Amino acid sequence: MVSQPNTLNWHALAKGLLDPRSQREIDDEITAELEFHLDEAQAEFQAQGLAPDEARRLAQAKFGDFSSIHRACRREQSRQVTMIRRMHLLFTMLLLASVAVLGWTNLQARQQFDRERELRMQETEDLLRASERVRELEEAVWAQPPTSDPSALGPQPLRTSVAAPQTHGLSVRTPAQWLERFQGGGPNWRHGLVTATELAQLPASEVVEIAHAIWSELPLAHREQFFKPFVFHGGLPSALFVLGLGASDPEPSVRERANTYLVSYAFQDFAASPLAGERWFLRWANQPPAEAVAASARDFAFRLLQASGPELERELKTFADIRPENARGLGVELGEVFQQAELASRVRAWLNDPQFQARPMAVRCLAWMVPFDASLQADLIRAANDESSDVAAEALRGMGQPGATWALAPLLASLEQSGVDPARKRLANSAASALAEVGDSQVVPRLIELMAKDPAGKLDYAIGHYALRQLTGVSYDESRNAAWWRAWLSDNGARLNLDAK
């Protein structure tokens, strides 16, 4: 049987260079990423007190035309893939050409060597025996395995092929098994977030050990999402260690996210000064996280007392990224730290200066101190009636603290005024949200009466969605007007210990 000559299968080569994902999978991934950013923008607007529909509309306006951006992303992806294919094909061709030239050269040299050897062998028998002996020695040498010094091999990469035993709890998994779990879903950011959330359930000491062992092996998309379960909803004791890994990551996108979350613990923005971040971590690396946060909060208060002009406004803008619940999760109350630093009088001076650009952030600082200084309640109520809607909205949100019954009357008054004063319409959501945060269900009848006084229904959404939904557990529905709520109150008021009158 005559064998066919070896030929290069160009079709198979080209197919191997293609992206293994289908176009649908690529489109779905682009859509998911764009929708994620759109949802984040909507959440930012909702945090400012806007209704979900309005927040969505503004987020879409800020984001731009979704379809156009999607097409642009797909074109860019296709362009990059095409360029990579061409470069890969070019390098493959060059490599094949080099191998062919080297093979031909080696073949010619081998043939020349064989001719010379045969000539020498024919000349004398001794030379033949000598040549055979040399060849035997060479073959023996080449047959021996190469020696190596194990110490020169350096640290070995973390094995990911460890067979995971059957376990009944997260805490018994080894770093290798956790890495295998992360990598099992591929470089998908959602899978990374879900797996990091599972890891966050472990004790802090185990999180530190595992995260340190596997961090450098995690895909970029996983490292970008890794921090969220450790810093959201009050934060965890292991958050500082995890953020330290991110702050020193070689990828800028990972460092940027880590520094954003780190503001709630260090009260500094290290994005513009990585060296300052390194010094901060060196200072607090071996100290309890609560001590690091408390000391950093005191340093922040001192800087606020000493700063002035643009430097002061720059420091106050840090408040926009601070989550006080993160410090609270470590047993540190920022308001108490600021109150002990005697920051109240300085904050009052900022609020009384209409030219001060960072007044909304000053109000936020004031709100954090109110639980520790009741005399500041009047200042917060006064700020809620400020001509600046940004200042007023910040003050209303600041009143929304659990158990702050002193804030109920001014919040209800602000909500009622929002229904008749167009200039304060956008403050309705802030006031209603704050009432829900206070958590006193005794205001439910009053809220229903405010809806009844507003026949045009201007306050129905704010009251129904932001206040009554949280206080009663009844979901918002645009058909549920004052009459519906009165009937509901008549049937359920006794159960909730409410006065239905």
N, C-alpha and C positions, 0 to 999 in steps of 0.2 A: 504493500500500500504506500502510495506516494504521499508524504506529509506536505501540508500546505506551508508556505513560507510564513515566518512570523511577520505580522504587519501591525502597525499601531492603530488601534480602534479610536479614531478621532471622535466619533459620536459618544462613546462611553466616557472619554476624557472630558468633553464639554459638559456632559450630563453631571459628572462628578463635581464640576465647579459650580453648579447651580445651588442656590439656597435650598436646603432640604424642606423648608416650610412652604406650604401652599400660599398662593396670593391671598386667599381668604384668611388664613392664619395671620399673615403679615398685616392685613387690613384690620383684623380684630385687635391685634396688639396695639396698633397705632390709635385706634378708636378708644381703647381702654385707657391708654396713657393720656390722651387729650381730655377725656371725660373726667379723669382723676383731677387734672389741673383745673378744669371748669368747676368741679365740685368744691375744690379748695377755695377758689375765688368766691363761690356762692356762700360758703361757710363764713368767710371773712366779712361779707356784707351783712349776713344774718347776725353775726356777733356785734355789729354796729346798730342792731335794732330793726333792721328791715325785714319785711315779710318775705317768706320763701319765694313767692312768685316774683316779687320786685327784686329780691336779691339775685334770683336766677337771671332775670332780664338784664340787670346791670352787669352780672358776671359775663353773660354772653356778649354784651356790648363791648366790655373791656377786652374780652378774649378775641373777638373778631369773628369773621365768617368761618364756621366750623368746617364746612365742606372744602373751602379753599385751603385752609390750613392742613386739612387731612390730605388733600391732593398734593400739596407742596411737600409734606413729610414723605408721602409715598414716592414722589419724584426724586427727592433727595436720597431716599433709601435705595431706589432703583439705580440712581446715578453712582452711588458709592459701591453697590454690589457689582455693577457693570465694570467700574474701574478696577475693582479688586479681581474680577474675573480676567480682565485683559492683562493685568500685571501678573497674575498667577499663571496665565497661559504663556505669557512671554518668558517668565522665568523657567517654566517647565520646558519650553522649547530650547532655551539656552542650555538648560541642564542636560537635556537629551542630546543636543549637539555636542556638548562637551564630553559626555559619556561616549558618544560614537567616535569622536576624534581620539580620545584616550584609548578606547578599545582597539581602534585600527592601529594606532602607534604601538600599543602593547603587542598586538598580533605580529606586526612586522619585526619588532625586536625579538619576540620569541622564536620566530622562524629563522632569523639570522643566528640566534644563539644555538638552535638545534643543528644548523648546518655546520657551524664551527665545532660543535661538540663531536659530531660524527667524524669530522676531519681529524680531530685530535685522537679519537678512539681508534681510528684506522691507522694512525702513525705508530702507536706502540701499545702493547698490552699493559705495560706499567701505568701509562697515563690513564688508561681505561679504568684499571683497578683503583687508582687514586681518585679519579673523578667519581666512581661509584661510592667510595668511602666518604668523600666530602658530601655527596648527596644524602647518604644515610644519616650523617651527623646533622645536616640541616633539617631533615625531616623529623629527627628526634627532638631537635630544639623547638621547632614549630608545633609539634604535637603536645608539648608541655603547656599546662594552663599558666597564664601570666600571673605573676605574684603581685599582690597589692597590699598596701598598708591600710587596715581598716580605719585607723585614726585619721587618715588623710581624706577619707570620704566626706567628712563634715557631717553635720546633722542631717538625718534622713527625714524626708517628708512624712507627714502624718498619714498613716495608712487609712484608706477608706474602704478596704475590702473586708474588714472585720465582720464576721458573721454575727449579727445582733442576736443575743439570746432572748428567749421569751421573758419579758419583764412585766411587772404589774404596777410600775410607777415610773414617773419621769426621772426621779432622782437617782436611779441606778444606771442610767445610760452613761457611757464613757464619752470623752471628747470625740473619738473616732466615730462612734455611732451617731452622735449629734451632727457631725459633719456629713456623714452619709445621708442623714435625714434631710439636711439642707440641700444637698446636691441631688437628691432623688427627684425633686420637682423641677430641675433645670434652673436657669437664671431668670425665673419669673418673679417679679417683685412681690406679687400677692403671696406666692408660696413662701418667700422669704419672711414676709411680715407675719404670716400665720405661724411659721415655725419659731420665729423669735418670740412670739406671744406665748407659745408653749414653754420655751426655755425660761422666760421671765417668771414662771411659776415656781422655779426651783429656789432654794435658799441662796442668799447673796454669795456665800462662800463658794458654792458649786457653780454659780453663774460666772464668777470671776475666773475660776479654773478653766471652765469650758470655753468661754469667750476668748480668753488669752490664747488657748491652744489652737482654735480653729479660725480666728479672725482673718489672717492673711490668706486663707484658702477659700473664703467665701466669695461668691460672685459680686460684682459691683452693685447690681440691683438689690441684692440681699443686704449689703452693708449700708446702703442708703436708707433702707426701711427698718434696720435693726433697732434703732433707738426708740421708736414710738411706744412700744409696750412698756418700756422702762421709765419714760418721762410723762406719759399721759395719765390722766385721772389721779393726780396726786404724786406720781412718781414712786420709784422703788429705791431701797437703800443701795442697790447695785448700779444705779443710774450713773453715778459719777465715774465709775470705772469704765463702763461701756462708752460714755461720752469721751473719756480720755483716749480710748482706742480710735474713735472716730476723728478726734481733733488732730491726731498724728498720722492719719491715713494718707497715703500718697496721692489719692484721687481728690481733686478740688471739690467735687460735688459732695463727697462724703464729709469733708472738713466743714463745708458751708452749713450742712444740716446739723452737724454736731455742735458747731459754735452757736447756731440759733437757739438750740435747746439749752446749751450751757449757760446762757444769759440768766435763766431762772435759778441758777445755783451760784454762779460767780458774780453776777450783776455787772458784767463787763462784756463788751463785744470784742472777742479775740480775732475776728475775721481780718481786721486791718492790722493786728499786731500779734502774729503767731508766737513770737518770742515771749510776750507777756503771758500768753496761755501756757507755754511750757513752764515758765517760772511759777505760775499758779499751781499747776499740777505737781511740780516738784515740791512746793511748799506743803501741799495737803495730801500727798500720795499715801502717807502712812497714818493719817489722822482720821478719826470718825467723820463720816460725811456731815453729820449735824454740826460739828464744830467748824468745818470748812464753810458751810452755808451761813452760819451765824456770824462768824468773823467777817466774811465777805459782805454780808448785809450791813454790818457796822462800818466797814470801810466805805461802802457805797453812801451811807448816810453822811459820813464825814466829808466825802467829796462833794455832796450836794450842798453842805453848809459852807464849804470853802469856794466853790465855783461861782462864776458870774458870767454874764454876757453869753456869747455863742457856746462857750464851754459848758455852761449850766444847761442850756437848752439841749445840747448834745447828750449830756448825762441823763436828762429827764426823758429823752426819747427812748432810752433803754427800757422804760416802763412798758412800752408797747409789746415787748417780747417776754416780759416776766409773767410767769404763772405762779401766783403766791401759794397755790395748793401744793406745788412741788416742795417748797420749803416746809410747808405745814406737815407734809407727809414724813418729814424728818424731825418733826417736833419744834420747828422754828417758825414763829409768827413774825412776819415782816413788819406788820403794823406796830407790834410791841417794840421791836428793835428801833424803828423810826421814832416812836414816842419817847423811848428812853434816851435817844440821842437829841431830844428837845428840838425836833424838826418842825413841830406844829406852827410856831410863830413864823418861821421862814416860809412855810407853805401858804399861810394866810397872806403874807406880803405878795407872793406871786399871784394869788387869786385877785388881789385888789389892784393889780396893775393891768389895765386893759390892753396895753401894748405888749405884754409878755406872750410870746408865741406858743409856749408849751403849757398853757393853762389847763387844757384837758388832762394832761399827764399829772399836773399838780393836784387836780381833783382826785385822780386815782390814788395818789399817795395819801391824800387826806382821808379817803374812804377806808383805806387799810388801817388807819390809826383810830378811827371812830370807836371800835369795840374797846379800846384801851384808854380812851379819853372822851367821855360823854359830852364835854363842852364843845367838841367839834361837830356835833350833830347839827347845831344851828348853822354852821358854816356850810355844811353839805346841803341843807335845805335851801339856803340862800343861793348856792351855786345852781341848784335845780331850776331856778327861775332866771338864770342869766340870759342875757340877750343872745349870746352865742349858743347856737343849738348844739355844737360839739361839746361845750362845757356842760350844758344842761343835761344832755344825754349821758355823759360820763357820770354826773352826779346822781341821776336817777338809777343808773345801773349800780352805782356804789351803795345806794340804800338797800339794795336787794341782798341782805345778809340774813341767814337763818335766825329767827327769833327776834329780829329788830322791829318790835311792835311800835316803837316810836315813829317809824317811817311810814306806817300805814296811812295816816291821815294825809300827809303831804303827797304821797304817791297817788292816792285816790283823787285828790284835788287836781294834780297834774293831769291825770288821765281824763277827768271831766273837762278840763280846760282844753285838752287836745281835740275834743269833739266839737268845740265852738270856735277855736282860734286856728285859722289855717296855718299861721306861722309856727304852731306847735304840733301840727298833725303828725310829723315824723317822730315825735317823742312818745306817742301812744304805745308803741311796741316796747320801748325801754321801760316805761312805767309799769305796764302789765307784766313784763318779764320779772321786774323787781318784786312785784307783789307775790308772784309765784315762788320766788326764791325765799322771801320771808316765811312763807309756808303756813300762814294763819288762815284756816278755812272759814273763819268767822266773817271774812270780807266777801264771801260768795254772794249773799243776798244784796249787798251794796253794789257789787259788780253787775248783777242782773238788772238792778234799777237804773244803773248808768246806761245799759243797753236800751231800756225802755224809754229813757229820756232822749234817745238819739234815733228818731224815726227813720232818718236817712240811712242808718246802719253804718255810719262812718267808723264806729268803734267795735263793731261786731267781730271783725277778724282779730284785732288786737286782744280784746277781752276773751273771746272764745278760744283762740289758739294759744296765746301766750300765758293767760292767767287761769281760766276755768279748766282747761284741759289738765294742767298740773295739779290744781287744787282739788278737783273732783274725780279725776281719772276718766272723764268722758271725752272722747276724741272730738276734735273740731269738725263741724259740718256747717256749710254756709246756710243750710235751711233751718238751723237751730237758732232762732231769734229769741227775743226777750220772753215772748209768750211760751215758747217751748221750754225755756229754762225755768220759768215760774212753775209750770206743771211738773217739771222734774224735781224742783226744790220741794214742792208740796208732797211728792211721793218719797223723797229720799232725805229730806232735811232732818228728820228725827234720827235716822241712822247715823248721820254725820254730826249730830248734836248741833244743828243749825236752826235758826229762827226763820220760819218760812214766811213771816209777815213782811 
